[in-house]
Amino acid sequence: MDINKLTIGEVKEIAKMVGCDSTMKVAESPIEIGEKLFFRTVTYHLLGEVEEIHGNWVLLKKCCWVADSGRWHTALADGELSEVEMCGDYCWVNLDTVTDIHPWNHKLPTKSK
């Protein structure tokens, strides 16, 4: 089968066979504006407050790159991080690169260390 020669009708039939059709709704993001979140991505760890959400992109303000979280449980429980670099005013996170997201119930860092 040459996928480039499929008709729209054939694509719709295949979508139905695998459980996807035009009546399916896109899932809403579990992320909310104003939340403080710790994002672990495939390359970096980012921490900040969610300001905007645009599709798979999240705008963080008061954000920092966490080079070393230290003991993971301690970081989440006490808000203590070993090494932090401030990102400036904001940064964007592509959710396609995120492996997990954790709530941050502490003050956000304001200085690099």
C-alpha positions as CSV (number, residue, x, y, z in Angstrom):
1,M,0.0,0.0,0.0
2,D,1.3,3.4,-0.9
3,I,0.2,5.8,1.9
4,N,0.6,8.8,-0.4
5,K,-2.2,7.4,-2.7
6,L,-4.8,6.9,0.0
7,T,-8.1,8.7,-0.5
8,I,-9.7,10.8,2.4
9,G,-12.4,8.1,2.7
10,E,-9.7,5.4,3.1
11,V,-7.9,7.4,5.8
12,K,-11.2,7.9,7.6
13,E,-11.9,4.1,7.5
14,I,-8.4,3.4,8.9
15,A,-8.9,6.0,11.6
16,K,-12.2,4.3,12.7
17,M,-10.5,0.9,12.7
18,V,-7.9,2.1,15.2
19,G,-10.4,4.0,17.4
20,C,-9.9,7.5,16.0
21,D,-12.6,9.4,14.2
22,S,-13.7,13.0,13.6
23,T,-16.0,13.0,16.7
24,M,-13.1,12.5,19.1
25,K,-12.2,15.6,21.1
26,V,-8.7,16.7,21.9
27,A,-7.9,16.2,25.6
28,E,-7.7,19.4,27.6
29,S,-4.3,20.1,29.2
30,P,-4.1,19.2,32.9
31,I,-1.9,22.3,33.3
32,E,-3.5,25.5,34.7
33,I,-2.5,29.1,34.4
34,G,-0.8,30.3,37.7
35,E,0.4,26.8,38.7
36,K,4.0,26.5,39.9
37,L,5.4,23.4,38.2
38,F,8.6,21.4,37.9
39,F,9.0,20.1,34.4
40,R,11.5,17.2,33.7
41,T,12.2,17.1,30.0
42,V,14.4,14.9,27.9
43,T,17.3,17.4,28.2
44,Y,16.6,19.9,30.9
45,H,14.7,20.4,34.1
46,L,12.7,23.7,34.2
47,L,10.8,25.2,37.1
48,G,8.4,28.2,37.0
49,E,4.9,29.6,37.1
50,V,2.6,28.9,34.1
51,E,1.6,32.1,32.4
52,E,0.1,30.9,29.1
53,I,-0.6,27.6,27.3
54,H,-0.6,27.5,23.5
55,G,-1.2,24.0,22.1
56,N,1.9,21.9,23.2
57,W,3.7,25.0,24.4
58,V,3.7,26.4,27.9
59,L,5.0,29.8,28.8
60,L,6.7,30.0,32.2
61,K,7.5,33.2,34.1
62,K,9.8,33.4,37.1
63,C,11.5,30.4,35.6
64,C,14.8,28.7,36.1
65,W,16.8,25.8,34.7
66,V,17.6,23.2,37.4
67,A,21.0,21.8,36.7
68,D,20.9,19.6,39.8
69,S,17.8,19.0,41.9
70,G,19.8,17.1,44.6
71,R,17.8,14.3,46.3
72,W,14.5,14.2,44.3
73,H,12.3,13.6,47.4
74,T,13.9,16.5,49.3
75,A,13.5,18.8,46.3
76,L,9.8,18.1,46.1
77,A,9.1,17.9,49.9
78,D,11.2,20.8,51.0
79,G,11.8,22.9,47.9
80,E,15.6,22.6,48.3
81,L,17.6,22.5,45.0
82,S,21.3,22.0,44.6
83,E,22.0,24.0,41.5
84,V,19.8,26.5,39.8
85,E,20.3,29.0,36.9
86,M,17.7,31.7,36.4
87,C,16.3,31.9,32.8
88,G,15.4,35.6,32.7
89,D,11.9,36.9,32.4
90,Y,10.3,33.8,30.8
91,C,10.9,30.7,28.8
92,W,8.8,28.3,26.7
93,V,8.5,24.6,27.3
94,N,7.5,22.2,24.6
95,L,5.3,19.5,26.1
96,D,6.4,17.0,23.5
97,T,9.8,17.0,25.4
98,V,8.4,16.6,28.9
99,T,8.8,13.3,30.7
100,D,6.9,14.3,33.8
101,I,5.5,17.3,35.6
102,H,5.3,17.9,39.4
103,P,3.6,20.5,41.4
104,W,5.9,22.9,43.2
105,N,4.5,23.9,46.5
106,H,7.3,26.2,47.5
107,K,8.6,29.7,46.7
108,L,10.2,29.8,43.3
109,P,14.0,30.5,43.3
110,T,14.9,34.1,42.6
111,K,18.7,33.8,42.3
112,S,21.1,31.4,40.6
113,K,23.1,29.1,42.9
